[in-house]
């Protein structure tokens, strides 16, 4: 190895920037698009989490119906509900972290928890109605926006 090979390039910053551009272009799944407003991102992810909650609850009811011959899951009802809530929180967190939103774990936690609290408090008697298919996703989108507000307030309180 010669003495010239061990030298650092004169313009190291240019070399590093060129390497960064190459890795950005080589990443699969990365698209350059105009940024969306954070409120829109939160509302859409909340809406999708609401639909995911409804789908997971429907699947749990169908599985109880298939294995127990009743939609009542009995002793498995609470663990299934907790599992649905945790899966929904994780899916929301993954979506928000993939979209580079601040507080990607706190917002889904609070948003889904607020939604579950509101559904249990006010909508328990109406869960068999067909309009609940629209109410829960809309409510989840609103609670995600509320959770973002709470997260921002907590961030300001820490500063």
N, C-alpha and C positions, 0 to 999 in steps of 0.2 A: 504494500500500500504506500503510495507516494505522499508527500507532504501536502500537495494540492488537494487531495481527496478529503483531508481532515479539516479543511477550512470551512468556516460558516459562510453562506452566501452574503453578499453585501447588502442586499435588500431582503431581509428575513421576513418583514411584514408582507411584502408582495407574494412571497412563496407561501406563507400561511394563509393568506386570503385566497389564493388560487386553489389550495388544498381544500379549504372550506367550501368553495363553490363546486368543486368536483364531488365532494361528499353530499352536498345538498341535491345535486342533480342525480346522484346515484341512489338516493333513498326512494324506495318504492312507496307509493301511497301518499306522497307529498304533492300537493297542488298549490299553485299560487292563485289566490282568489282575493277579491276585496274583502276586508274584514267586515263581519256582521256585527250589528249592535249587540252588546252583552245582554240586554233585556230580551231581545229576540231569541238568542241562544238559550237563555235560561227558560223562557216560556216553552220553546220547542222541546227541550230536554225534559222539562216537567210534564208536558203533554205525553211524550213517549213513555215516561215512567208511569204515568197514570194508566195508559193502555197496557203496559207490561204488568202492572198490578192486577188489572182486571183479567188479563189472560192467564196469569199464574193462579189466581183464585178460581177461575173457571176450570183450569186443568186439575187443581186439587179437588174440587167438587166432583169432577168426572171420575177421577181415580178412586175417590171414596165410594162413589156410586157403583163403580165396577167391582171393587173388592169387598165392599160391605153391603151392597145392595140398598144403600141409602145415601143421600147427599150429606147427611150428618156424619162428620168424621169422628165424633165422640172424643175420646181422649187425645186423638191425634190432631184435633182442630187447632188448638193453641200453638203447638210446635209448627204446624204447617203455616199458620198465619205469621209467626215470627220468621220462618224461612222465607216466605214471600216478601216480607218487609226488608229483610237483610239483602235478598237478591236484588230487589228494586233499588235499594240504596247503593249497592255495589255497581249495578249497571249505570245508574245516574252519575256516580263518581268517575267511572271509566269514561263515560261520554264527555263530562266536563273537563277531565284532565286531558283527554285527547284533543279537545278544542281549546286548550290552554287558558281556561278560565281560572280566576283566582278562587281559592277555597274550594277545590274540587271534591273534597270529602265532607266538609261541614255543610255545604248547601244541600246536597242530597239527603244527608242525615236529618237536618232540620225540616226540609221540605216534605219528605215522606212522613216524618213523625207528626208534623202539623196536619197533614192530610189524614192520617189514620185517626188522630185525635178528633178532628172535625167529623169524620165519617161515623166514628163510634158515638160521638156526642149527639149528632143531629140526624143522621141518615140511617141508623140501624134498622128501623122499621120499614124502610123503603128499598132495601137492597135487592129485592126481587123485581123491582120495576125496571122496564126497559130503558127509561131515561137516565138511569144510573150509569149507563155506558157512556154517556156524554158528560155527566156531572163530575165523575171522579177524575177523568183526565183534565178537565177545565179547572177543577179545584186543585189538582196537583200542580198545574202550571202557575196558578196564583200563589200557592204555598211556596213554590220555588222562588218566585219573585220576592215574597215576604222573607224567606230564609236568606236571600241575598242582602236584603236591607238589614236584617239582624246581624249578618256576618260583617257588613261594612260598619255598623254601629259598634260592634265588638272590636273591630280593628282600630277605630278611632279612640275607643276607650283605652286601648293598650298604648297608644302613642303619647 
